[in-house]
Amino acid sequence: MEKLMRSFTKKFGEGSIRYLADPSIVPSALGYVPSGILPVDYVLGVPGVPLGRIVEIYGYESTGKSAVLASLLGMCQAMDGIAILVDSEHSYSSDWSTLFTVDPNKLILMQPAHLQEAGEQIIFICEELRKENPDVPVLIGIDSVAALPVVEELDRDTETHAVGLHARVLSRILRQITNLIWERRVAVVAINQQKERPPMGPAFAPGVSKIGGHSLDYHCCTQLRLSRTQILRDKGKVRGITIRIFGAKNKVAPPFRESTCSFYFDAGFDDFDFLLPLAVELGLVERKGGGWYVWGDRKFQKNEFVSLGLEREIVSKYYGDSLGEVVYGVRQLRARNIDRGVPDDSSTGTEETGEEGL
């Protein structure tokens, strides 16, 4: 075997063949950029979006996809990293972004005219940015893949387009950047739109598909599907929604985790109710019968949890001490917008999303 290894190396170059246990093999993750939203990061199964990988966040309209991306961009900045937004929907504003602790003065914005140009810009950024910033985390957010036309669609004289053209162009770009972002330790988060598929097949049944076909399915290491399960109202006024987060694919942690989180349009995410279940799962708190919990030598019920002040300890346990301090600080800033008064009514239906109730 050693003779084969030497012959292979001689022909194809040093490092072209190695054993999996070789210490020079790069681990499956090069670091993480958290969202700071505990239910989202819990579904990811790791402390955040992995550097060097592609992550897709998809769902129907108005399910909080852009807000999750903004949270990731804000956290990347808090880690002294470089946050880059490919804004094809022209929907981001300075005021809205600050809800998620994004600094508009430091957010790099690109607005390409078409998908091919977006690919060229991402490749250029990845190749150039590490020359001056070799070690900081870098996150590129694309909002959204669905809104980026291919250049052929901009030709108004073209009456018809080849079937699957968008998917083929997207697949080619993803093949070009997959190794590049791994080598440059760049996380790419792509927002995509879920849509109804026309009835087809023997049963002539409708289905669900995404813009770009299966291109992102193949190239992503993680896919999060967001859906709206509840509309939150206060005194008859719509304040926000409850979002279900589902891990449809995960190559860095066990897939198919799910959780829920409240999102308020004027205040951001409120995941306080997720702290206690997470503390139980992490082993910080023990659950007893009759609605009782135990933390150390303290016995308490759910409504007493807030008085214990355990958020910092829980965050530190999940993210690690160093990253946990950054996440905790950002969470404190975001929490200033949240009024945890209980809405007087809510509606539980997902007819607007085209999905079944959960």
C-alpha positions as CSV (number, residue, x, y, z in Angstrom):
1,M,0.0,0.0,0.0
2,E,2.8,2.4,0.9
3,K,4.4,1.8,-2.5
4,L,1.1,2.7,-4.2
5,M,0.8,5.9,-2.1
6,R,4.4,6.9,-3.2
7,S,3.7,6.2,-6.8
8,F,0.4,8.1,-6.8
9,T,2.1,11.1,-5.1
10,K,4.9,11.1,-7.5
11,K,2.5,11.2,-10.5
12,F,-0.1,13.6,-9.2
13,G,1.8,15.7,-6.6
14,E,2.2,16.1,-2.9
15,G,-1.1,15.9,-1.0
16,S,-3.1,14.4,-3.8
17,I,-3.6,11.2,-1.8
18,R,-3.8,10.7,1.9
19,Y,-5.2,8.5,4.6
20,L,-8.4,9.8,6.2
21,A,-6.6,9.8,9.6
22,D,-3.9,12.1,8.3
23,P,-3.7,15.2,10.6
24,S,-3.5,17.5,7.6
25,I,-7.0,16.6,6.7
26,V,-9.2,19.6,7.3
27,P,-12.1,18.8,9.7
28,S,-15.7,18.8,8.5
29,A,-16.2,22.4,9.9
30,L,-13.9,25.3,9.9
31,G,-15.8,27.3,12.5
32,Y,-19.4,28.6,12.8
33,V,-21.4,31.8,12.5
34,P,-24.4,31.5,14.9
35,S,-27.8,33.2,14.3
36,G,-28.2,33.8,18.0
37,I,-31.7,32.5,17.6
38,L,-31.6,29.4,19.8
39,P,-34.3,27.4,18.0
40,V,-32.6,28.0,14.6
41,D,-29.1,27.1,15.9
42,Y,-30.6,24.0,17.7
43,V,-32.0,22.7,14.4
44,L,-28.6,23.3,12.8
45,G,-27.3,20.9,15.4
46,V,-24.0,22.8,15.7
47,P,-23.2,26.3,17.0
48,G,-24.3,28.0,13.8
49,V,-23.8,28.1,10.1
50,P,-20.5,26.2,9.2
51,L,-17.8,28.2,7.5
52,G,-16.8,26.7,4.1
53,R,-20.2,25.4,3.4
54,I,-23.5,26.3,1.6
55,V,-26.7,26.5,3.6
56,E,-30.2,27.0,2.1
57,I,-33.1,28.6,4.0
58,Y,-36.3,28.1,2.1
59,G,-40.1,28.3,2.5
60,Y,-43.2,30.1,1.4
61,E,-43.5,33.9,1.5
62,S,-43.6,35.7,4.9
63,T,-42.0,32.9,6.9
64,G,-39.1,34.9,8.4
65,K,-36.4,33.7,5.9
66,S,-34.8,37.2,5.4
67,A,-35.0,37.9,9.2
68,V,-33.0,34.7,9.9
69,L,-30.4,35.7,7.3
70,A,-30.2,39.2,8.8
71,S,-29.6,37.7,12.2
72,L,-26.7,35.7,10.8
73,L,-25.3,38.8,9.2
74,G,-25.5,40.7,12.4
75,M,-23.9,38.0,14.4
76,C,-21.0,37.7,11.9
77,Q,-20.4,41.4,12.4
78,A,-20.4,41.0,16.2
79,M,-17.7,38.3,15.7
80,D,-15.6,41.0,13.9
81,G,-16.2,39.2,10.7
82,I,-17.2,40.3,7.2
83,A,-20.9,40.2,6.3
84,I,-21.8,40.5,2.7
85,L,-25.4,40.6,1.3
86,V,-26.3,39.8,-2.3
87,D,-29.7,41.7,-2.3
88,S,-31.6,40.8,-5.4
89,E,-35.0,41.7,-3.9
90,H,-34.0,45.3,-3.0
91,S,-35.8,44.7,0.3
92,Y,-33.3,45.5,3.0
93,S,-33.3,48.9,4.8
94,S,-31.1,50.3,7.5
95,D,-33.8,50.6,10.1
96,W,-35.1,47.1,9.6
97,S,-31.6,45.6,9.6
98,T,-30.8,47.1,13.0
99,L,-33.5,45.0,14.6
100,F,-31.0,42.1,14.1
101,T,-28.0,44.1,15.2
102,V,-26.7,44.6,11.7
103,D,-24.5,47.7,11.3
104,P,-25.5,49.2,8.0
105,N,-22.2,51.1,7.8
106,K,-20.3,47.8,7.7
107,L,-22.6,45.6,5.7
108,I,-21.2,45.0,2.2
109,L,-24.1,45.2,-0.3
110,M,-24.1,43.8,-3.8
111,Q,-27.0,44.0,-6.2
112,P,-26.2,42.0,-9.4
113,A,-28.5,42.2,-12.4
114,H,-28.7,38.5,-13.0
115,L,-27.6,35.1,-11.7
116,Q,-24.4,34.8,-13.8
117,E,-23.2,38.2,-12.5
118,A,-23.9,37.2,-8.9
119,G,-21.8,34.1,-9.4
120,E,-18.9,36.2,-10.8
121,Q,-19.1,38.6,-8.0
122,I,-19.1,35.9,-5.3
123,I,-16.1,34.2,-6.9
124,F,-14.2,37.5,-7.1
125,I,-15.0,38.4,-3.4
126,C,-13.9,34.9,-2.2
127,E,-10.6,35.1,-4.1
128,E,-9.7,38.6,-3.0
129,L,-11.0,39.1,0.6
130,R,-8.6,36.7,2.2
131,K,-5.6,38.6,1.0
132,E,-6.2,41.3,3.6
133,N,-8.5,39.4,6.1
134,P,-7.0,35.9,6.4
135,D,-8.6,34.8,9.7
136,V,-11.9,36.6,10.3
137,P,-15.3,34.8,9.7
138,V,-16.9,35.7,6.4
139,L,-20.6,35.1,5.6
140,I,-22.2,35.8,2.2
141,G,-26.0,35.9,2.2
142,I,-28.0,35.7,-1.0
143,D,-31.6,37.1,-0.8
144,S,-32.8,35.5,-2.9
145,V,-31.9,32.9,-5.4
146,A,-35.5,33.0,-6.6
147,A,-35.3,36.7,-7.5
148,L,-32.2,36.4,-9.6
149,P,-33.0,35.9,-13.3
150,V,-30.6,34.3,-15.7
151,V,-29.2,36.7,-18.3
152,E,-31.2,35.1,-21.0
153,E,-34.4,36.1,-19.2
154,L,-33.4,39.8,-19.6
155,D,-33.6,39.5,-23.4
156,R,-37.0,40.9,-24.0
157,D,-37.0,39.6,-27.6
158,T,-36.8,36.0,-26.4
159,E,-40.3,34.6,-26.3
160,T,-39.4,31.2,-24.9
161,H,-36.5,29.9,-22.8
162,A,-35.1,26.5,-22.5
163,V,-36.7,24.4,-19.8
164,G,-34.5,24.2,-16.6
165,L,-32.1,26.9,-17.7
166,H,-32.2,28.6,-14.3
167,A,-31.4,25.3,-12.6
168,R,-28.5,24.5,-15.0
169,V,-26.9,27.9,-14.5
170,L,-27.3,27.7,-10.7
171,S,-25.8,24.2,-10.7
172,R,-22.8,25.4,-12.7
173,I,-22.2,28.3,-10.3
174,L,-22.5,26.1,-7.2
175,R,-19.9,23.7,-8.7
176,Q,-17.6,26.6,-9.2
177,I,-17.8,28.0,-5.7
178,T,-18.0,24.8,-3.6
179,N,-14.3,24.2,-3.4
180,L,-13.5,27.9,-3.4
181,I,-15.5,28.8,-0.3
182,W,-14.1,25.7,1.5
183,E,-10.5,26.9,0.8
184,R,-11.4,30.5,1.8
185,R,-13.5,29.5,4.8
186,V,-16.5,31.4,3.7
187,A,-20.1,30.5,4.7
188,V,-22.7,31.0,2.0
189,V,-26.4,31.3,3.0
190,A,-28.9,31.2,0.2
191,I,-32.6,32.2,0.6
192,N,-35.0,30.4,-1.7
193,Q,-38.7,30.4,-2.4
194,Q,-41.0,27.4,-2.1
195,K,-43.8,27.3,-4.7
196,E,-46.7,25.2,-5.8
197,R,-46.0,22.8,-8.6
198,P,-48.7,22.3,-11.3
199,P,-50.6,19.0,-11.1
200,M,-48.7,16.2,-12.7
201,G,-48.1,12.5,-12.7
202,P,-50.6,9.6,-12.9
203,A,-52.6,10.9,-10.0
204,F,-52.5,14.4,-11.4
205,A,-51.8,15.7,-7.9
206,P,-50.3,19.1,-7.1
207,G,-46.9,19.3,-5.4
208,V,-44.2,21.6,-4.0
209,S,-41.0,22.7,-5.7
210,K,-38.3,25.3,-5.4
211,I,-36.7,27.8,-7.8
212,G,-33.6,26.2,-9.3
213,G,-34.8,22.7,-9.1
214,H,-32.5,20.3,-7.1
215,S,-29.3,22.3,-7.6
216,L,-29.1,23.5,-4.0
217,D,-30.4,20.2,-2.7
218,Y,-27.2,18.6,-4.0
219,H,-24.7,21.2,-3.1
220,C,-25.9,22.4,0.4
221,C,-24.6,20.8,3.5
222,T,-27.7,22.0,5.4
223,Q,-31.2,23.0,4.4
224,L,-33.7,24.7,6.8
225,R,-37.4,24.8,5.8
226,L,-39.4,27.6,7.5
227,S,-43.2,27.6,7.7
228,R,-45.7,29.8,9.4
229,T,-47.9,28.0,11.9
230,Q,-49.6,30.8,13.7
231,I,-50.4,34.5,13.4
232,L,-49.9,36.5,16.6
233,R,-52.4,39.2,17.3
234,D,-52.7,41.8,20.1
235,K,-56.0,43.7,20.5
236,G,-56.9,42.6,17.0
237,K,-53.7,43.9,15.4
238,V,-51.3,41.5,13.8
239,R,-48.0,41.7,15.6
240,G,-46.1,38.7,14.3
241,I,-46.0,35.0,13.5
242,T,-44.9,31.7,15.0
243,I,-42.3,30.0,12.7
244,R,-41.6,26.3,12.5
245,I,-37.9,25.5,11.7
246,F,-37.3,22.1,10.2
247,G,-33.9,20.6,9.3
248,A,-34.6,19.1,5.9
249,K,-30.9,18.2,5.3
250,N,-27.8,18.2,7.5
251,K,-24.4,16.8,6.8
252,V,-22.7,18.3,9.9
253,A,-25.2,17.1,12.5
254,P,-28.3,14.8,12.7
255,P,-31.0,16.0,10.3
256,F,-34.8,16.3,10.8
257,R,-34.7,18.3,14.0
258,E,-37.4,20.9,14.4
259,S,-38.4,23.7,16.7
260,T,-40.6,26.8,16.8
261,C,-40.0,30.5,17.5
262,S,-42.0,33.7,17.7
263,F,-41.2,36.5,15.3
264,Y,-42.6,40.0,15.8
265,F,-42.5,42.3,12.8
266,D,-41.4,45.4,14.8
267,A,-39.2,43.7,17.3
268,G,-37.5,40.6,15.9
269,F,-37.3,37.1,17.3
270,D,-38.4,36.0,20.8
271,D,-37.1,32.6,21.7
272,F,-37.2,32.9,25.5
273,D,-39.6,30.0,25.8
274,F,-37.0,27.8,24.2
275,L,-34.4,28.4,27.0
276,L,-35.9,26.0,29.5
277,P,-36.3,23.0,27.2
278,L,-32.8,23.6,25.9
279,A,-31.5,23.7,29.5
280,V,-33.1,20.3,30.2
281,E,-31.6,18.8,27.0
282,L,-28.2,20.2,27.9
283,G,-28.4,18.7,31.4
284,L,-28.3,22.0,33.2
285,V,-31.8,21.5,34.5
286,E,-33.6,18.3,35.5
287,R,-37.2,17.9,34.8
288,K,-39.3,16.3,37.5
289,G,-43.0,15.2,37.6
290,G,-45.9,17.6,38.3
291,G,-44.4,20.5,36.3
292,W,-41.3,20.8,38.7
293,Y,-37.7,21.4,37.6
294,V,-34.5,21.2,39.5
295,W,-31.4,23.4,39.0
296,G,-28.7,22.5,41.5
297,D,-30.4,22.5,44.9
298,R,-33.2,24.8,43.7
299,K,-36.6,23.4,42.9
300,F,-38.8,25.6,40.7
301,Q,-41.8,25.6,38.3
302,K,-41.8,26.9,34.8
303,N,-43.2,30.4,35.7
304,E,-40.3,30.9,38.1
305,F,-37.6,30.2,35.5
306,V,-37.1,33.8,34.5
307,S,-36.1,34.7,38.0
308,L,-33.2,32.3,38.0
309,G,-31.2,34.2,35.4
310,L,-29.9,31.1,33.6
311,E,-29.8,32.5,30.1
312,R,-26.1,33.3,30.1
313,E,-25.2,29.8,31.4
314,I,-27.4,28.1,28.9
315,V,-26.0,30.1,26.0
316,S,-22.4,29.5,27.2
317,K,-23.1,25.7,27.5
318,Y,-24.5,25.5,23.9
319,Y,-22.1,27.7,22.0
320,G,-19.0,27.3,24.2
321,D,-17.5,29.9,26.5
322,S,-15.8,32.2,24.0
323,L,-18.5,32.2,21.3
324,G,-21.2,32.1,24.0
325,E,-20.1,35.5,25.4
326,V,-20.5,37.1,21.9
327,V,-23.9,35.4,21.4
328,Y,-25.2,36.4,24.8
329,G,-24.2,40.0,24.3
330,V,-26.0,40.2,21.0
331,R,-29.0,38.5,22.4
332,Q,-29.2,41.2,25.2
333,L,-29.2,43.9,22.6
334,R,-31.9,42.3,20.5
335,A,-34.0,41.6,23.6
336,R,-34.5,45.3,24.2
337,N,-37.0,45.4,21.4
338,I,-39.1,42.5,22.8
339,D,-42.3,43.1,24.9
340,R,-43.1,39.7,26.3
341,G,-46.7,40.6,27.1
342,V,-49.0,37.8,26.0
343,P,-51.0,38.6,22.9
344,D,-54.8,38.6,23.5
345,D,-55.6,36.3,20.6
346,S,-54.0,34.4,17.8
347,S,-55.0,32.3,14.8
348,T,-53.6,28.9,14.1
349,G,-53.8,28.3,10.4
350,T,-51.4,28.0,7.5
351,E,-53.7,28.4,4.6
352,E,-51.7,31.4,3.4
353,T,-48.6,29.3,3.1
354,G,-50.2,26.5,1.2
355,E,-49.1,24.0,3.9
356,E,-51.2,21.9,6.2
357,G,-51.6,22.9,9.8
358,L,-49.0,21.5,12.2
